[in-house]
């Protein structure tokens, strides 16, 4: 108890009124809760956007293959062993 009395004796007695102390503390608690809620909502939005981007960009392009062209018959001619024999 002596330590508490010594601390109170040394504590500054500034001009800050204590009648609004509880209201100020609860206002700060509400502000921190609102910041935490906003941070959670931002995280959810980022995860959702990332999921949509991966689904549309990554998986969608790998699953959607373009139809074969009629000219695809001629595209494999460069892979023919006879093409290597030609002299340019």
Backbone as a chain_set.jsonl record, in Angstrom:
{"seq": "XXXXXXXXXXXXXXXXXXXXXXXXXXXXXXXXXXXXXXXXXXXXXXXXXXXXXXXXXXXXXXXXXXXXXXXXXXXXXXXXXXXXXXXX", "coords": {"N": [[0.814, -1.19, 0.0], [2.028, 1.15, 0.584], [3.542, 1.728, -1.675], [1.603, 2.446, -3.538], [0.536, 4.761, -2.402], [2.79, 6.379, -2.502], [3.134, 6.582, -5.236], [0.779, 7.877, -5.98], [1.224, 10.275, -4.703], [3.325, 11.309, -6.174], [2.217, 11.491, -8.694], [1.2, 13.542, -11.407], [-1.018, 16.27, -11.048], [-2.515, 17.347, -13.113], [-4.596, 19.438, -15.293], [-6.58, 17.858, -16.274], [-9.846, 16.843, -16.314], [-11.625, 14.331, -14.526], [-14.2, 13.575, -14.892], [-15.108, 12.883, -17.433], [-13.739, 10.606, -18.015], [-14.501, 7.835, -18.048], [-16.358, 7.782, -20.166], [-14.702, 8.584, -22.255], [-12.914, 6.44, -22.331], [-14.636, 4.317, -23.086], [-15.439, 5.27, -25.569], [-13.023, 5.092, -26.944], [-12.658, 2.318, -26.862], [-14.81, 1.491, -28.458], [-14.032, 2.65, -30.869], [-11.682, 1.214, -31.437], [-12.779, -1.347, -31.762], [-14.342, -0.891, -34.03], [-12.329, -0.335, -35.904], [-11.072, -2.824, -35.957], [-13.128, -4.426, -36.975], [-13.416, -3.271, -39.506], [-10.933, -3.915, -40.574], [-11.146, -6.692, -40.706], [-13.231, -6.938, -42.579], [-11.966, -5.824, -44.82], [-9.969, -7.742, -45.218], [-11.53, -9.99, -45.837], [-12.692, -9.073, -48.221], [-10.414, -8.845, -49.853], [-9.532, -11.513, -49.957], [-11.737, -12.677, -51.209], [-11.702, -11.307, -53.681], [-9.246, -12.192, -54.647], [-9.766, -14.92, -54.878], [-11.786, -14.896, -56.86], [-10.315, -13.797, -58.951], [-8.344, -15.768, -59.375], [-9.984, -17.904, -60.068], [-11.211, -16.96, -62.429], [-9.046, -16.077, -64.02], [-6.786, -17.895, -63.82], [-7.676, -20.673, -63.556], [-9.828, -20.65, -65.32], [-8.743, -20.067, -67.858], [-7.124, -22.248, -68.276], [-8.918, -24.299, -68.482], [-10.582, -23.605, -70.575], [-10.168, -24.35, -73.677], [-9.085, -23.397, -76.908], [-10.933, -24.002, -79.913], [-9.912, -26.446, -82.33], [-8.124, -25.428, -85.214], [-8.801, -25.334, -88.735], [-6.539, -25.205, -90.163], [-4.679, -26.507, -88.71], [-3.618, -28.849, -89.548], [-1.492, -28.291, -91.181], [0.282, -27.124, -89.438], [1.869, -28.906, -88.075], [3.794, -29.617, -89.835], [6.347, -28.608, -89.643], [7.485, -30.172, -87.774], [8.019, -32.48, -88.962], [10.172, -35.154, -89.991], [11.142, -34.969, -92.573], [11.334, -32.277, -93.057], [13.7, -31.494, -91.976], [15.574, -32.295, -93.764], [15.581, -30.557, -95.836], [17.412, -28.09, -97.561], [18.349, -24.836, -96.931]], "CA": [[0.0, 0.0, 0.0], [2.918, 2.311, 0.611], [3.931, 2.052, -3.047], [0.481, 3.143, -4.176], [0.464, 6.109, -1.842], [3.923, 7.134, -3.031], [2.864, 6.858, -6.653], [-0.256, 8.907, -6.043], [1.811, 11.547, -4.272], [4.174, 11.79, -7.26], [1.441, 11.636, -9.929], [0.838, 14.936, -11.686], [-2.435, 16.579, -10.822], [-2.837, 18.231, -14.235], [-5.917, 20.046, -15.42], [-7.494, 16.933, -16.944], [-10.961, 16.446, -15.443], [-11.89, 12.895, -14.544], [-15.621, 13.3, -15.054], [-15.324, 12.296, -18.767], [-12.774, 9.531, -18.202], [-15.155, 6.583, -18.442], [-16.93, 7.959, -21.508], [-13.585, 8.602, -23.207], [-12.398, 5.071, -22.443], [-15.575, 3.521, -23.879], [-15.348, 5.76, -26.952], [-11.811, 4.512, -27.532], [-12.917, 0.886, -27.054], [-15.68, 1.377, -29.641], [-13.235, 2.986, -32.054], [-10.803, 0.07, -31.718], [-13.614, -2.427, -32.295], [-14.716, -0.525, -35.396], [-11.13, -0.534, -36.738], [-10.86, -4.259, -36.098], [-14.166, -4.914, -37.878], [-13.072, -2.801, -40.853], [-9.784, -4.708, -41.044], [-11.665, -8.02, -41.076], [-13.977, -6.809, -43.833], [-10.983, -5.643, -45.886], [-9.334, -9.034, -45.454], [-12.512, -10.829, -46.526], [-12.821, -8.573, -49.589], [-9.198, -9.187, -50.594], [-9.546, -12.959, -50.198], [-12.775, -12.924, -52.211], [-11.215, -10.829, -54.977], [-8.183, -13.097, -55.068], [-10.418, -16.161, -55.32], [-12.442, -14.646, -58.145], [-9.263, -13.613, -59.952], [-7.746, -17.071, -59.685], [-10.984, -18.722, -60.769], [-11.415, -16.457, -63.792], [-7.805, -15.927, -64.771], [-5.93, -19.074, -63.865], [-8.378, -21.915, -63.851], [-10.695, -20.48, -66.485], [-7.994, -20.151, -69.114], [-6.592, -23.595, -68.479], [-10.025, -25.189, -68.829], [-11.179, -23.182, -71.843], [-9.215, -24.553, -74.78], [-9.653, -22.93, -78.172], [-11.222, -25.098, -80.844], [-8.863, -26.7, -83.325], [-8.264, -24.714, -86.462], [-8.726, -26.186, -89.925], [-5.172, -25.119, -90.652], [-3.778, -27.194, -87.787], [-2.986, -29.959, -90.263], [-0.237, -27.818, -91.735], [1.168, -26.593, -88.413], [2.797, -29.928, -87.61], [4.725, -29.924, -90.916], [7.698, -28.253, -89.222], [7.984, -31.242, -86.918], [8.248, -33.656, -89.809], [11.593, -35.454, -90.214], [11.522, -34.558, -93.918], [11.635, -30.849, -93.055], [15.105, -31.332, -91.592], [16.419, -32.632, -94.889], [15.592, -29.446, -96.781], [18.536, -27.163, -97.443], [17.88, -23.453, -97.15]], "C": [[0.858, 1.254, 0.0], [3.323, 2.72, -0.799], [2.84, 2.831, -3.763], [0.384, 4.576, -3.675], [1.609, 6.976, -2.355], [3.679, 7.511, -4.496], [1.819, 7.962, -6.793], [0.283, 10.265, -5.625], [2.663, 12.152, -5.385], [3.393, 12.071, -8.536], [1.088, 13.098, -10.155], [-0.663, 15.134, -11.524], [-2.955, 17.508, -11.896], [-4.272, 18.717, -14.255], [-6.933, 19.116, -16.06], [-8.607, 16.514, -15.976], [-11.23, 14.955, -15.592], [-13.363, 12.573, -14.764], [-15.945, 12.678, -16.421], [-14.442, 11.084, -19.009], [-13.441, 8.255, -18.691], [-15.736, 6.68, -19.848], [-15.832, 7.956, -22.564], [-13.009, 7.206, -23.406], [-13.324, 4.23, -23.304], [-15.617, 3.981, -25.329], [-14.142, 5.164, -27.657], [-11.991, 3.016, -27.781], [-13.777, 0.675, -28.293], [-14.912, 1.675, -30.921], [-12.303, 1.839, -32.425], [-11.59, -1.109, -32.282], [-14.03, -2.139, -33.734], [-13.529, -0.705, -36.347], [-10.885, -2.019, -36.985], [-11.884, -4.869, -37.062], [-13.867, -4.503, -39.317], [-11.903, -3.597, -41.421], [-10.231, -6.108, -41.455], [-12.418, -7.971, -42.4], [-13.037, -6.605, -45.017], [-10.314, -6.961, -46.237], [-10.278, -9.967, -46.207], [-12.653, -10.388, -47.984], [-11.604, -8.933, -50.434], [-9.171, -10.676, -50.92], [-10.582, -13.306, -51.262], [-12.304, -12.496, -53.602], [-10.106, -11.729, -55.515], [-8.772, -14.412, -55.574], [-11.095, -16.006, -56.67], [-11.4, -14.49, -59.248], [-8.615, -14.921, -60.346], [-8.719, -17.928, -60.47], [-11.154, -18.264, -62.214], [-10.14, -16.452, -64.623], [-7.025, -17.212, -64.925], [-6.65, -20.324, -64.292], [-9.234, -21.813, -65.107], [-9.945, -20.614, -67.798], [-7.431, -21.545, -69.341], [-7.697, -24.575, -68.871], [-10.642, -24.843, -70.185], [-10.123, -23.296, -72.942], [-9.848, -24.074, -76.082], [-9.919, -24.115, -79.097], [-10.094, -25.247, -81.87], [-9.147, -25.989, -84.628], [-8.208, -25.709, -87.629], [-7.315, -26.205, -90.479], [-4.189, -25.872, -89.752], [-3.084, -28.386, -88.441], [-1.61, -29.546, -90.758], [0.751, -27.334, -90.662], [2.165, -27.635, -87.918], [3.819, -30.293, -88.687], [6.158, -29.596, -90.515], [8.302, -29.337, -88.346], [8.3, -32.513, -87.705], [9.747, -33.905, -89.98], [12.059, -35.036, -91.602], [11.882, -33.081, -93.984], [13.088, -30.598, -92.717], [16.052, -31.584, -92.772], [16.533, -31.495, -95.904], [16.771, -28.536, -96.51], [18.034, -25.765, -97.761], [18.955, -22.649, -97.757]], "O": [[0.456, 2.293, -0.523], [3.437, 3.909, -1.096], [3.125, 3.768, -4.509], [0.17, 5.498, -4.462], [1.425, 8.166, -2.613], [3.986, 8.624, -4.924], [1.958, 8.864, -7.619], [-0.156, 11.293, -6.14], [2.719, 13.374, -5.527], [3.867, 12.825, -9.385], [0.724, 13.81, -9.219], [-1.46, 14.249, -11.836], [-3.77, 18.384, -11.604], [-5.056, 18.438, -13.347], [-8.047, 19.545, -16.361], [-8.338, 15.902, -14.943], [-11.075, 14.395, -16.677], [-13.732, 11.4, -14.816], [-16.968, 12.007, -16.552], [-14.406, 10.579, -20.131], [-12.98, 7.655, -19.662], [-15.61, 5.741, -20.635], [-16.006, 7.391, -23.643], [-12.656, 6.832, -24.525], [-12.852, 3.497, -24.172], [-15.811, 3.164, -26.229], [-14.223, 4.776, -28.823], [-11.528, 2.499, -28.798], [-13.505, -0.221, -29.093], [-15.123, 1.021, -31.942], [-12.151, 1.525, -33.605], [-11.113, -1.796, -33.186], [-14.065, -3.047, -34.564], [-13.703, -1.175, -37.471], [-10.531, -2.42, -38.094], [-11.54, -5.732, -37.871], [-14.046, -5.296, -40.241], [-11.883, -3.917, -42.609], [-9.743, -6.648, -42.448], [-12.261, -8.854, -43.243], [-13.275, -7.145, -46.098], [-10.113, -7.267, -47.412], [-9.849, -10.663, -47.127], [-12.725, -11.227, -48.881], [-11.746, -9.287, -51.604], [-8.826, -11.06, -52.037], [-10.324, -14.145, -52.125], [-12.483, -13.224, -54.578], [-10.046, -11.992, -56.716], [-8.322, -14.949, -56.586], [-10.99, -16.884, -57.526], [-11.584, -14.996, -60.355], [-8.363, -15.16, -61.527], [-8.333, -18.6, -61.426], [-11.232, -19.092, -63.122], [-10.166, -16.791, -65.807], [-6.644, -17.582, -66.035], [-6.279, -20.962, -65.277], [-9.35, -22.774, -65.868], [-10.453, -21.21, -68.747], [-7.279, -21.973, -70.485], [-7.425, -25.58, -69.528], [-11.172, -25.723, -70.863], [-9.283, -22.41, -73.097], [-11.028, -24.326, -76.325], [-9.202, -25.114, -79.056], [-9.421, -24.278, -82.22], [-10.288, -25.953, -85.089], [-7.632, -26.79, -87.508], [-6.941, -27.135, -91.194], [-2.987, -25.867, -90.017], [-2.072, -28.871, -87.935], [-0.674, -30.345, -90.758], [1.934, -27.156, -90.953], [3.214, -27.27, -87.387], [4.632, -31.192, -88.475], [7.093, -30.237, -90.995], [9.522, -29.402, -88.199], [8.792, -33.496, -87.149], [10.514, -32.95, -90.102], [13.246, -34.775, -91.798], [12.644, -32.666, -94.857], [13.653, -29.586, -93.132], [17.197, -31.132, -92.763], [17.452, -31.467, -96.722], [17.088, -28.246, -95.356], [17.36, -25.558, -98.77], [18.764, -21.462, -98.02]]}, "num_chains": 1, "name": "protein.A"}
